[in-house]
């Protein structure tokens, strides 16, 4: 007898249908709702509304709260799409399927973080915020974070450093106007470039007036270094360098610099050749 596939139903997946007004988003899932993404999900829900999970292709995980609500671990855009369709008058979407589990705060965050890192469109700043929250709020080391997310320690540390970017640079990285390579370069020079000048550099990067963002940053750093040398730090000028801080020059230093021993050996060999 040929086996038949068991359909995915609410029973086989332990899915519970919860009234929308009893659902809340994960408190760790901050940020602005992407309306275009909500509309895209809403269209998918309508196309697949008869699939047993009200159109959802992946049902969010949630936990019950002390006040009788259900907090989603992830899926705020899916929840927003349900609210959108309900507001359009479609009562079919007045309840939302959820997989309800007992979860503490750490488990909720790990479920959210895992889901976000599965996304192909997650940007470097979002990743930095997730990793930083995991290590600070839940007291995890970079070693533990690397093990959980399947990354190297170097990746964890270098990604979290993006949170040190100046606010305008952060927004460019978040929006995709700046790539990771440029962001790392900005991190390395923003301490020596005044804030006002840095904003000008970022505007120049946006306008593409240089061949590459690297050329733009290098030019700004060079100009700033020249201004620093001429105005704020005259000791950078080689003619005014504070030599009193240098170690005294000794004879052996001069001999090593001129390679006297090697020269003497060559001279002796030349004399031997002449005398033959």
Secondary structure, 3 states (H helix, E strand, C coil): CCCCCCCCCCCCCCEEEEEHHHEECCCCCCCCCCHHHHHHHHHHHHHCCCCCCCCCCCCCEEEECCCCCEEECCCHHHHHHHHHHHHCCCHHHCEEEEEECCCCHHHHHHHHHHHHHHCCCCCHHHHHHHHHHHHHHCCCCHHHHHHHHCCCHHHHHHHHHHHHCCHHHHHHHHHCCCCHHHHHHHHHHCCCCCHHHHHHHHHHHHHCCCCCHHHHHHHHHHHHHHHHHHHHCHHHCHHHCCHHHCCCCCHHHHHHHHCHHHHHHHHHHHHHHHHC
